[in-house]
Structures are given as structure tokens and as C-alpha cells.
Amino acid sequence: MRRIRRFIGESYSELKKVTWPTREQTRNLTVLVFVVSAAVGVYIGAFDLLFNELLKLVSTTV
């Protein structure tokens, strides 16, 4: 029990040292994650479509 209480106390002490992001920073970074994720999805989707069409072309000519 004593170890748990010490762990919680030390964790709380460390959390007080953390520099938390502002609401605006959090919003901006969240939007950035969505935009980058969408861009990567489009990029991978385009290559998937390209390779799929290339494989169809190769398999029908063989």
C-alpha cells in the first residue's frame, strides 16, 4: 500500500512539471494530423489504383 501511495505522489509531482499545450496549439496540431493523414491516404490510394491497373494490364496481355 505504501508503494502505491508513493507512486501516485511521485506521478502527481511529475505531472505538475509538465508544460501543457494551449487550446489553440491542441486544435492546430489536431487539424495538422487530420490533413497529413488525408494526404497520405490519397497518396497510398493513388498508388494502389495505379498498381492495380498495371497488374490488370499485365495479366490480360500474358
C-alpha positions in Angstrom: 0.0 0.0 0.0 2.8 2.3 0.8 4.5 1.8 -2.6 1.2 2.7 -4.4 0.8 5.9 -2.4 4.4 6.8 -3.1 4.0 6.1 -6.8 0.8 8.2 -7.0 2.5 11.1 -5.1 5.6 11.0 -7.4 3.4 10.8 -10.5 1.4 13.8 -9.4 4.6 15.7 -8.7 5.9 14.9 -12.2 2.6 15.9 -13.8 2.8 19.4 -12.2 6.2 19.9 -14.1 4.6 19.2 -17.5 4.2 22.1 -19.9 0.7 21.5 -21.3 -0.2 22.8 -24.8 -2.7 25.6 -25.1 -6.2 25.0 -26.5 -5.1 26.7 -29.8 -2.0 24.6 -30.1 -4.0 21.4 -29.5 -6.5 22.5 -32.1 -3.8 23.3 -34.7 -2.0 20.1 -34.2 -5.2 18.1 -34.4 -6.0 19.7 -37.7 -2.5 19.1 -38.9 -2.8 15.4 -38.1 -6.1 15.1 -40.0 -4.7 16.9 -43.0 -1.5 14.8 -43.2 -3.5 11.6 -42.6 -5.8 12.5 -45.5 -2.8 13.4 -47.8 -1.1 10.1 -47.0 -4.4 8.3 -47.6 -4.8 9.9 -51.0 -1.2 9.2 -51.9 -1.4 5.5 -51.0 -4.8 5.2 -52.7 -3.4 6.7 -55.9 -0.5 4.2 -56.0 -2.9 1.4 -55.1 -5.1 2.3 -58.0 -2.1 2.7 -60.4 -0.6 -0.7 -59.4 -4.0 -2.4 -59.6 -4.5 -1.1 -63.2 -0.9 -2.1 -64.1 -1.5 -5.6 -62.8 -4.7 -5.9 -64.7 -2.9 -4.7 -67.9 -0.1 -7.2 -67.4 -2.3 -10.1 -66.5 -4.6 -9.7 -69.6 -1.7 -9.5 -72.0 0.1 -12.6 -70.7 
